[in-house]
Amino acid sequence: MAQPGTPPASPATTRRAFRALLLALFTGLLSSTVVVTALPRVVTDLGGSQAAFTWVVAATMVSSTLSLPLWGKLADLADRKTLIQCALGLFALGSAWCALAGDVGQLIAGRAVQGLGAGGVNALAQVIMATLVPPRERGRYNGRVTLVITAGTVAGPPLGGLLAETPGVGWRGCFQLGVLLAAGAGLALHRTLLLPAPAPGAGSGRATGGPRPDLWGAVLLTATVGTLLLAVTRAGDVVPWLSWPSAGAACAVLVLAVLFVRHESRAADPLVPLRLLRDRTVALSALAGFAVGPALFAAPALLSQYFQTARAQSPAASGLLTLPMIAGLLVASGVAGRLIATRGRWKRLLAVGGLLLVLGFSLMGTVAADTPLPLVSAALFAGGAGIGIVSQNLVLIAQNAAPPDDLGATTTLVVLSRSLGGVLGLAALGSLLTARVDALSRAHTAAGTGPDGGLPDLGALPPSAVESVQAVHGQAFGDVFATAVPFALLALTAVLLMRETPLRTAHGEPEYTAHGEPDRRPAPGQE
C-alpha cells in the first residue's frame, strides 16, 4: 500500500488519472464557456433584464465560490475520489435543471446547483493533482491543465453560439451537453483514479471524534457574500447608492464579516484557516487572486454582451471574436508553465503577466461601438496573456508555501479569493453597466434597454433605434472596462510584493529562502 503523501508508484497510473481529472475540469469549465455567448439570447428569450443577466451568471459563481472552502475542508477529511464524483453528479443535475427551465427564476436556481458541482470539481481537481504530482513537476502539468482549459475556452464560446442558433437545439443544448460530459468524466475517474492511502484516521473525523466540517463558518460566509452581492446588484438600480437601504446593507455585511472572522479565529477546525494568512506568500497570492477574478470571470460575460449589443454580432460570431483573448491565454500560459517548471522561478513572469493585464484593461477602457476590431483584438490578446500567466500559477505558488497538512485549505483559500473577486466584480461591473446605459440613454434621448428594462433585442428594433442602442452600449462598456483597471493594478502590486522562493522538487521538501538556503522556520500555526 502506498504511503501517505506519496504519489502513485506507476507513472502510467498517474497519467491515466491525470487525464480523467482534465476531463472533469473540462466539464466544469462548460458552466461558463459554452453558455456565456448564448446568455444574452437566453435572457432575452426568457424575458429577463440586465439584473437578471447578472444573476444568471453570478448564480453559478456564487454557489461555486461559497462551496469552495467546504469542498476543500472535506478533501482533507473524506475520500477525494468519492467527493469529486459527487460534485460531478451535482453539476449534471444542475445542467439538466437549466435545460428544462421555463423562466429566469428556474434558470437561476439550476445555475446555482450547477455551481455547487463546478466548485467541487475545480477545488478537488486541484487538491488531487497536488496529491499526485510534486510541486516542481506541477508547473509542467499545469501547462497541460492550461491547454485543456484553453481548448474548452476556445471551443466553448463559438460552440455555445452555434448551438443557440441551431433550429431544434437552441441554447438548451448547451446545458444538455454538460450532462453528457459530466457522466463521461465520472465514469473515467471511477476507472482510473487511484489515490495514495490516507493517513491513519484521516477521512473519518466523524467516526473518530476528530475534526468536522465547519458548517457554521460556511453559513456565515454564505450570509456575508450573499448579502454583499445582493446589495451591490440592487444599488444604483433598485435603490440609490447613497440611501438608507444601501447603508443598512453595508452595516449588515460588516457585522456578518466580523462574526465570520471571529468564528474562524476560534473554531477548532475552521473553514478558512486564518492562520494561513500569516504567511506572506499565501496572503499575497489570495489578494492577487481576488484582483484577477474580474478579468477571469466577469470579462467574458461582459464581452458577450458587448459584441452582441454594441456590435450587433450573432452569438456564434461573438464567440469567435473573443478568440484573441483565448489565444493570448494559450500562448502566455504555455510558455510561462514551461519556464517555471524548468527554472523553478516565477516572480518576473508573474510581474510581466500583471503588466499585460493592466495594458489589456486600459485598452478595453477605450472601446466604443465603432472601435476598429484589430484594436479590440489587441486589447483582448494582452488581457488574455496576463490572465494566463498570473491566474493558475498563483495556486501553485501558494501550494509551494503551504505545509502538507494544509494543502487542501490553502488551495481553496486562493481559489476562493479568485472566485470571490469574480463574483463581486461581475456584480459591481454589471450594476455600473446598467447605470451607465441609463445615464447615457437619457443624455442622448435614446432607448438603451428593451421593454420593461429587459435586454434590447436588436432584431425587433428599427434601424435608427439600433444605431442609438449600439452607440449607448458601446460607450457604456468602455466606461465599465476602464473602471476595472484598478483591479489589474492591485494584482500587479500584490505580485511585486511577494517574496520569491524556488519551487520544491518533491513532496515534503522545505521552502527555500531568497538566498537558496532551506527555510527552517515553522509553518504558520506551528510556532
N, C-alpha and C positions, 0 to 999 in steps of 0.2 A: 504494500500500500504506500502511496506517495506520502511524503512528509508534509505537514502543514507549511504553507507559504512557498512551496517549490513548484515550478511549472511541470507539466506532464513530461515523462521521460522521452516520449517519441515526438520528434519534430513533425512527423506526418499527422499525428493526432492533433497537435496544436494548430496546424494549418487547416485541417478539416473543421475544427471547432471555430477557428477564426473566420472562415468563410461563412459558416452559419450565422455567426454574430453580425457579419457585414450584411447579410440578407435581412436580419432583424432590424438593423439600423436603417437600411433602405426602406423597409416597410414603415417605420415610424416617421421617416422623412416625408412620406407621401401625405401626411396630415397637413403639411403646409405647401409643398411644392406643386403637387398635381392639382390641388384645389385652388391655389392662390389666384391664378389668372382667370379662373371661372367664377370667382366670388362676386365680382360686380354683376355678372349675369344672374347668378343665383339670388342675390339680394334683390335685384330688380324684379325677377320673376315672382318672388315671394312677397313683394310689396314692402320691402324694408327701407329704412332711412340710413343716413350716414352713421348715426349712432348704432343702428343695428349691424351695419357692416363692421364697425369696430368691435362689437361684442361677438359676432360670429368668428372673427379672427382671434379675439382675446380669450374666448371661452376655452379653446384648446390650450393656449399659452398659460392661462391662469391655473387650470386644473393640473397641467403638466408641471408648472413651476411649484405649486403648493404641495404636490405629491412627491417632489424630488427628495426632500430630506427624509420623508418616511420610507421611501423605497431604499434610500441609501442606508438608513439605520437597519432596516430589515435585512439588507445584504450582509450586514455584519453579524446578524443573529440567526438567519434561516438559510435553507438550501437555495443557492442562487439560480440554479437551473430551473427549479420549480417556480421561483419568483418571476423569472423572465418569460416563462411560458404563460403564467397567469396574466402578465402585462400584455402579451400579445393577444390573449383572449379578450381582454378589456378593449383593446384597440379595435379588434374585429367587431365586437358588439357595438361600439360607438359608431363605427363606419356604417354598419347596417342600419342603425338608427337614423343617421344622416341621410342615407339613400332613400329612406321611406318618409322623410319629413314632409309635412304638408304646410307648414308655416314657419316663420322665422324663429318663434319660440321653441318649436320642436328641434329645429336645426341647431340652435344654440345649446340645447340640452344634450343632443347627440355629440356635438363637438366637445362638450365638457367631458363626457365619458371617454371619447376618443383621446383626449389629452391625458387622462389618468393612465391609460395604457401606454401612450407615447412617452410620458415621463418615466415610467418604469423601464421601458425598453432602453431609452437613452442613458439613464443612470446605471442600470445593471450591466449594460454592454460595456460601459467604461470601466466598471469595477471588475468585471470578469476578464476583460483584456489585461488589466493591471495585474490580475492574479496569474495569467498565463504567460505574460511577456515581461522580462526585466526592463527597468527604466531606460537604459541606454539603447536597447533594441526597439523600445516602444516608439522612438522617433521614426524608425524605418517603417514600422507597422502603421504609424499614424499617416504616413504617405498613402498607404493602401486604403485606410479609412477615408481619407480625403478624396481619393479617386472615386470610391463608391458613392460618397456623399455628393461629389460633383456630378457623377453620372446621373444620380437621381434628380439633382437640381437642374441639370441641363435638359434631361428628357421630360421632367415633370411639368414645367410651365407650358411648353408647346403641346404636350400630350393632353394636359387638362383643358387647354383652349380648344383643341381639336375635338375632344370628347363632348365639350359643351355645345359645339356647333354641328355634331353628327346627328342626323334625324334618327329617332328611335333609341338613341342612347342618352344624349343630353348630359347635363352636369352631374346627374345621379350616378353615372358610370364612373366618375372619379372616386366615389366612396365605395362602390361595388368592387373596384379593383383593389382597394385597400383590404377588403375582407379576404380575397383570394390570396394576396401576398402574405398576410398575417398567418393564414393557415399553413402556407408553404414554409414560412420561417419557423413556426412552431414545430412542425414535423422534422425539419432539418436539425434543429437544436436537440430534439429528443434522441435522434440517432447518432449525433456526432459529439455532443458536448460532454466531456469527461473532466471534471474539476478535481484538483488535489483534495485529499481527505481533510476535513475540518479539524481544528484543534479540539482536544477533549473538552466537552461541554459546550462547544460553540454551536450556535444554531438551535439551542434548546433552552433559551433563557427562561421560558415559562415553566418548563418541566423541572429545571434545577433550582429555580428561585433566583436566577441571575437577572441581568438587565432585561427590561421590557421596552417595547417601542414607546416613545414619549408622545402619547396621544394628546395630552393637554397642550404640549408645545405645538403640535400640529393644528389643534383648534385655534389657539391664539394667533399663530402665524396666518392661518386661513382668514380669520376675522380681520387682522391688520391689513393684509394685502387686499382682501375683498372690499373692505371699506374705503381704502385709498383709491382703488380702481374705480369704484362706483362714484366717488367724489370727483375724480378727475374727468370721467366721461360726462358727468352731469354739469360740471362747472362750465360756464360760458355758453351752454346750450339751454338746459332746462332752468338753471339758476345762474345768476351772475357770479363771477369770481369773487368780487367784493360784496358779500352778503352774509347775513346771519346763518343761513343753512350751510354755506361753504365754510364759515368759521367753525360752526358746530362739528362738521365732518372732520375738519383739521384737528380739532381738540380730541375727537374720538379716536382718530388714527394715532395721535401722540400717546394717549392713555393706553391703548392696546399695545403699542410698540414697547412702552415702558414695562407693561405687565409681561410681555413676551421675553424681554431681556432679563427681567428679574427672575422669571421662572427658569429660563435656561441656565442662568448662573447658579441656581440652587439644585437643579434636577440631578439625580444620581447618574442618569444616562441620557443626557439632553439630545433633543432632535438635531440641533445645530450647536455643536460644542464650541462655545465662545472662546475657550482657551486656545483653539487653533489660530485665532486672530492675533495671538501674541507673537506668532512667527511672522516676521516682516514680509517674507516671500508669499506666504499663503494669503495674508491680508491684502497685499497689493494685487495679487492675482485675482482675488474676488472683486476688488474695486475696478480693475481693468475689465474684467468680465462684465460687470454691471454697465460700464460705459460702452462696451462693444455691442451689448444687447440690442439697442435700437437699430443699428446697422444690420445685424444678423437676422432679426425677426420682423421689425416694423418696416424697414425699407422695401422689401419685396412686395408686401401688401400695398403700400402706397404707390409703388411703381406700376402695379397692375391697373390701379385707378388712373394714374397719370396718363398712361398710354391709351387707355380705352375712353377716357372722358376728355382730356385735354388734347389728345392727338387723334381721336376718332378711329382708333385701331380696333380690329376684332380681337377676341380673346386669344386665338391662336397666334395672330401677328404680335400681340403684346408679349406673349411668351417668348417669341423669337427675339424681340427687341431687348429682352433682359439678358441675352446670352453673353454680351461683352462683360457683364459683371461676373458671370459664371466662369468665363474664360480667364479673367484676372485671378479669380479664386483658385482655379485649377493650376495655372502656371506658377503662381507665387507659393501656394501651399506645397506643391510637389517639390519645388526647388528648396524651400525652407526646411521641409521634413528631411530631405537627404543631407543637407548641410548640418543640421542639428545632430542627426544620427552619426555622421562622420566625425564631427569635431567635438560634440558634447557641449558646445557653447550656443547661447541663444539670444543674449540681450541685444546685440547690434541688429540682428534680424528683426526682432520684435519692435525695435525703435523705428526701423525702416517701414514696417507694417503700420505703425501708428501714424507716421508722416503721410503715407499713402491714404490712410483713412481720412485724415484731415483734408487732404487735397481733394479726394472724391466728394466729400460732403460740401466743400466750399464751391466746387464747380457745379454740383447739382443745385446749389442755392441760387444760381444764376439762370436756371431754365425757365422757359415760358412755353406757350403753345406753339410758337414758331421757331424755337431754338433749333438750329441745324442738328440733325441726328448724329453726325460724326462727333460733335462736341458732347452730346449726351452720352454716346458710346464711350468716349474717352473718360468721362467722369465715372461711369459705371465700372469701367475696367480698373481704374485706380482704386475705387472703393472696394471692389471685389478682391483685389490683390491685398489690400490692407486687412480685410476680414480673414482671408485665407491664411495669412502669416500669423495673426495675433490670436484669433479665437480658439482654435483647437490646441495650440501649444500652451495656452495658459493652464489648461488642465494638467498637462504633462509636467509643467514647472512646479505646480502646487503639489502634485503627487510625489515628485522627487524630494520635496522638502518635508513631507509628512512622515511620521513614524508608521510602520507597517500596520499596527492595530487600528489606526485612524484613517486607513486608505479610503474606505467607503465614505466616511463622513467628510473627508477633505475633498474628494471628488465631487460629491453632491453639493458641498458648500460653494465651489466655484461655478458649477453648472447652474445651481440655484440663483446665484448672483447674476449670471449672464441672462438667464431666462426672466428673472425679475426686472432687469433693465429693459428687456424687450417688451414685456407686458406693459410696464409703466410708460415706456417710450411710445408704444403704439397708442395707448390711451391718450397721452398728452398731445402727441402729434395729430391724432385723429380729431381731438377736440379743437385744437388750433386750426386744423384744416376747415372744419365746419364754421368756425368764427370768421376766418379769412374769406371764405366763399360768401358768407352772408354780408360781410362788410363791403367787399368788392362789388357784389351784386347791387347793393344799394347805391354805391358810388357811380356805377356805370348804368344804373337802371336796367340791369339785365337779369334774366332768370338763371340762378345758379343751381337750383335743385329741381327735382321733379315734383309731382303733385304731393301735397301733404308732407313736404320736407323729404321725400324719398330721393334716391339717387336718380339723376337725369337719364332718360332713355333717348339718346341722340337720334335713334331711328324714328321716333314718334314726333320729332320737332321740325318746324320749318327751317330751311337753310339759314335764314337770318338769325334765328334763335340759336341754332347750332354754333354759329361763329361766335356769338356772345358768350355762350356757356364755355366753349373751349378757351376763350381769352381769360375769363374769370378763373377757371380751374388751373390753367397754365401758370398764371401769376401766383395763385394761392399755393400751389405745390412748390414753386421756387422759394416762397417765404418759409414754408414748413421745413424744407431741407436746410435752409440757411440757419434756422433755429436749432437744428441738430448738430451743428459744428462744435459747440462746447462739449458734447458727449465725446466726440473724437479727440478733442484736446485733453479731456480728462483721462482717456485711455492711454494716450501718449505720455502724459505726466506720470501716471502710475508705473508704466514700464520703465521710464528713465530713473525712477526712484528705487527700483528693485536691486537687490544685491545678487549679482550673478555667481552661481556655483556650477561646476561641471556636473553633468547628469551621471548618476550611478550606472555602473555596468552590470550589476546583478542585484537581485532582491536582498535586502538586509544590509547593503553596504552603507556606510555613513555618508552624509552630505559633506561636501568639501568647502573649505574657506576660499576666499578670493586669491590666496597665495598658493592654492593647490594642496594644502595640508588637510588631513581628515578633521572634520568638525566634531569634537568630542563633547560639545555642550549637550545637556539633557534635552530631550524632546519637550515641547510645550506641555505643561501639566504634569511633568515628571521630575520637576526640580526637587 
